[in-house]
Amino acid sequence: MSTSSAAGAGGFAGQPVPVQPVDPSRAMVSVATYPEYADAQRAVDFLSDNKFPVEHSAIVGTNLRMVEQVLGRMTTGRATLYGAGAGAWFGLFIGLLFGIFVPTNWFAVVLTALVIGAIWGAIFGAIAHAMTRGKRDFTSSRSLQAGEYAVSVTAEYAEQARQLLARLTTAS
């Protein structure tokens, strides 16, 4: 692996930054495809268990799609409640920090910060939801999913990987 000291490439001035080598012998070859990530992971683990140099391998997801799973309706009340919860956690953190420096009754400091954090969080949660004006009245979770997963290795190790993975499929 070569390095570069250019600060604009993601490192600090004077510090080496890892750069992928441009080497035609490192061309990747797909040796197996699987419908699930866990299967591809099991294949690479099998290669590793059989002393294959796994640093020459990669799991490549193809046919990518972004899936947004809708979890539920977001109301002003829910936004207020979520904001109160987030504010309470922040208030607890601040209270614990301040509590370190209070010689007596640190519990009152922590509790006060928690309550103030929950109140402010609730206010900001309600305001933030009201500012959307109903344009996004739901909560969701996003994920990136692949249609299939290919185990790829550098060209020089492709045949060895194929032979090992053939043993995996017959053992299953």
Beta strands, then each sheet from edge to edge (+ up, - down):
strand 1: 2-4
strand 2: 17-19
strand 3: 28-34
strand 4: 57-62
strand 5: 65-73
strand 6: 138-145
strand 7: 148-154
sheet 1: 1+ 2-
sheet 2: 3+ 7- 4+
sheet 3: 5+ 6-
end
